[in-house]
């Protein structure tokens, strides 16, 4: 009996010690927020450059760690791994991730862009989507350009099996097109704008409506545990968006400094980027749902998936700062 009691006491003591160790770790995690910056999200660049989030959280004793995302796929990968708390993606990419088990919520709109199109070099003989049959196409899987490509192929009566996908990150996709290693590229700004202006690349298929919104996602568990901190992040984002809208020359300077691209390229990207929205809601849900339904028809999303329910589960309006 004594041995059993002693064993029970030791077990309880060990559990208490484990909880004691975990509690400070959880408290410490709330003292840091990890936010991404991306050249396809100009508002994030203003937020970072101006130190607005650091100022907003200084009184809370919360530090900010910045992580670069090279595409929606990387932002989603970081969110899923817990190395990011907030990540910038396209709306449809966020939906796919959520359906595949990534526990994220889309809580804010940072842009309404036409940031992707299908791109080729002059003299490839590619003038329409149907001309892609049997061709090599550079694409970053799990991003809006990839989803855009799937939908474009679908509209031309083709599937991914009718082309040869070359899986590359966005910068490498542009390089592969320039070198002639691929025939086409599912492009992303600002790299796409640079390819146009610097290399004479041709945007042979455009459809602004098929570009899903730029949304800011948060890890679901982070938002649940830190609602006030999440709201403060969005308030700082709103401040940055206001600067981006009211000071276009300053936005061009900041974007140029981050991308190291010349002013005409930066201007081309911003021509295709609408920053007048921020509140997430029915308009974004409608666009993301349309993309999801198209992907389901193409077999990318399983037939039995309730896409509408997935969109509802993705979008969280609790932190919306205003109706815009």
Secondary structure as UniProt FT lines:
FT   HELIX           2..29
FT   TURN            30..31
FT   STRAND          32..38
FT   TURN            39..40
FT   HELIX           42..50
FT   HELIX           52..58
FT   TURN            59..61
FT   STRAND          63..68
FT   HELIX           72..81
FT   STRAND          86..90
FT   HELIX           91..99
FT   TURN            100..101
FT   STRAND          104..113
FT   STRAND          118..120
FT   TURN            122..123
FT   HELIX           129..132
FT   TURN            133..134
FT   STRAND          136..139
FT   TURN            141..142
FT   HELIX           144..155
FT   TURN            156..157
FT   HELIX           160..162
FT   STRAND          164..167
FT   HELIX           170..179
FT   STRAND          184..186
FT   TURN            189..190
FT   HELIX           191..199
FT   STRAND          202..205
FT   HELIX           208..210
FT   STRAND          214..219
FT   HELIX           220..225
FT   HELIX           227..246
FT   HELIX           248..259
FT   HELIX           263..271
FT   STRAND          273..274
FT   HELIX           282..297
FT   TURN            298..299
FT   TURN            303..304
FT   HELIX           307..314
FT   TURN            318..319
//
